[in-house]
């Protein structure tokens, strides 16, 4: 009985951390999309990073859809290569998580 409890606790913990990281990566992808859009319009990296900052709840549904479409069409749905390209262009992924 105790073993079952331990296994359930481990599975639940792993699921929690997986979903938490998945949510963070999704928010980072939307912020990276905002950053890359600003860079493409000619804004400096500092301003593009400032525009990409904000809480996950402030990200509009329109930006979420645009980012998803961009990643699906340009990166075959893979977020990590897109995030790597954004970071190579100057996207401050950790700074974007701070409001």
Secondary structure, 3 states (H helix, E strand, C coil): CHHHHHHHHHHHHHHHHHHHHHHHHHHHHHHHHHHHHHHHCCCCHHHHHHHHCCCHHHCCHHHHHHHHHHHHHHCCCCHHHHHHHHHHCCCCHHHHCCC
